[in-house]
Amino acid sequence: MSASLALGEALGVPPLVLAELLPGIEAVMVIKLNEQIEAERA
């Protein structure tokens, strides 16, 4: 999380915006990673 906040800060994204967006982005990442793992098992 701290790396994401640091990256956002370097890009000029306000911390409050990051705090709002990161949970949704993380959820999609987990779903896509799980789909990829399942596809590799098949």
C-alpha positions in Angstrom: 0.0 0.0 0.0 2.8 2.4 0.8 4.4 1.8 -2.6 1.1 2.6 -4.3 0.7 5.8 -2.3 4.3 6.8 -3.1 3.8 6.1 -6.8 0.6 8.1 -6.8 2.3 11.0 -5.0 5.1 10.9 -7.6 2.4 11.1 -10.4 0.7 14.0 -8.6 -2.4 12.0 -7.6 -3.9 13.3 -4.3 -3.7 10.7 -1.5 -7.5 10.9 -0.9 -8.1 9.9 -4.5 -5.8 7.0 -4.2 -7.4 5.8 -1.0 -10.8 5.9 -2.8 -9.6 4.1 -5.9 -7.1 1.5 -4.7 -9.6 -0.9 -3.0 -11.5 -1.3 -6.3 -8.4 -1.7 -8.3 -7.1 -4.3 -5.9 -10.4 -6.3 -6.1 -10.1 -6.5 -9.9 -6.5 -7.5 -9.7 -7.3 -10.4 -7.3 -10.2 -11.6 -9.6 -8.0 -11.5 -12.7 -5.1 -13.3 -11.0 -7.4 -16.0 -9.8 -8.8 -16.4 -13.3 -5.3 -16.7 -14.7 -4.3 -19.3 -12.1 -7.4 -21.4 -12.8 -6.7 -21.1 -16.6 -3.1 -22.4 -16.1 -4.4 -25.3 -14.1 -6.8 -26.5 -16.8 
